[in-house]
């Protein structure tokens, strides 16, 4: 069922809460995070896994992804964003039916997709995809196009086929960003233990071993890993941390992952 892209703008839902509403402060914060991650020159990965909490908590981990994308500014024109629907009980998948997506840094063009239907309801108040946009605007420039797709409860093979179709539709130099946090509201030691197990499942391409309580973007994450497995790609861990590693309290933390999903190098 093809989506219908209406001529509407999706206003910011979490500016001033998850990231600064002031454009100057927002750009300065992102540039500082990218500078701290350092210029990273390496081949462009087909997909990345990035967290979606407030920047003061997960920003340093997210910056590990976006510092790598920044090295390919001018090459990457389109990004497929997949992530969870926190506020709407979604089954299956839904693209965002907007022409543009607003952030304090300006509007981001939404590239229509013809491989999945659209719905406003999962996107109206959702932060998991919105928080990626200012990073993309700074790292890749104002002309970047995005295709945001919310992933609800569904079968992993169906999600993997959708990601394959979205990336093919987007073109060779497009990238996929899977938005997910990991464990929620454990103490630091427990979170580190749980997230280490999840990270190993990601690295080993074992999506069935990732439980919903161990990754809030579990359906998009499982689908991304199944797609990677089917296309000969492997996840490489870039960072793994928790909110207690930045400014959060150590007795109630959230885990944050960053991975690059690259084509596997086969031995002779």
Buried (B, 14 or more C-beta within 10 A) or exposed (E): EEBEBEEEBBEBBBBEEBBBEEBEEBBEBBEEBBEEBEEBEEEBBBBBBBBBBBBBBBBBBBBBBBBBBBBBEEEBBBBBBBBBBBBBEBEBBBBBBBBBBBBBBEBBBBBBBEBBBBBBBBBEEBBBBBBBBBBBBBBBEEEBBBBBBBBBEBEBEEBBBBBBBBBEBBEEEBBBBBBBBBBBEBBBEEBBEBBEBBBEBBBEBEBEBBEEEBBBBBBBBBBBBBBBBBBEBBBBBBBBBBBBBBEBEEEBBBBBBBBBBBEEEEEE
